[in-house]
Amino acid sequence: MHTAAVVVAAGKGKRFGTGYPKQFADLCGKPVLWRTLAVFERCARVDDIVVVLPPDDFKQHATLVRSWQFARISRYVKGGAARHFSVWNGLLSVAPETEIILVHDGVRPFVTEQLIDAVIDGAVRYGACIPGVMPKDTIKSVNGHFVRNTPDRKSLILTQTPQGFQKDILISAYEKAEEQGRFSTDDASLVEHSGNDVFVVSGDYGNIKITSPEDLLLAATLLKPKSL
């Protein structure tokens, strides 16, 4: 089945505190986004990649990513004012023959080919599939500074990306969300609200999302034993 990966790298890096987008931060000699794209480039089951980039200085960013010469990248797309707009722009840019869409955070460079394959398999079989890991800490629901309740963590997962979907299911979910004015930072939640089941595969605790300078330091530590 024709599979497209929409790699969302349109963040402006406000929380990162460096003045430039975190996806372009150096991680042991290579930009974070380069390392993310390199994994999808190696994955034989990914037919093409759509990269969603910051709308500000879009041409500059597209020129930089193009210079990395990843053969599977088919489109560079401008991101929107929020993540769901960026994902939607990416969805509209996939090839017509696409059957499976993977949506992945550009700042998760430790995704593995094995995890990508598992998510594709789940999406093919069930229509929608996400990776998740069990929380190691106790999670509290709070109201201000006071605890409201303590959910049973055995019934909880921490979701990751890539999240995989049959194309028609994901696009329909986004269209319904737009009609209802309801969006989320998690694509699977839109699919859930549209009435579809979402299958869960085991994620990877190492598949971290780099959103702060501290995350970047951790990523460098994780990467040191590895070589590209």
Secondary structure, DSSP 8 states (H G I E B T S, - for coil): --EEEEEE-----TTTTSSS-GGGSEETTEEHHHHHHHHHHH-TT--EEEEEE-STTHHHHHHHHHTT--TTEEEEEE--SSHHHHHHHHHTTS-TT--EEEEEETT-TT--HHHHHHHHHHHHHHSEEEEEE--SS---EEETTEEEE---GGG--EE-S-EEEEHHHHHHHHHHHHHHT---S-HHHHHHHTT---EEEE--TT-----SHHHHHHHHHHHTT---
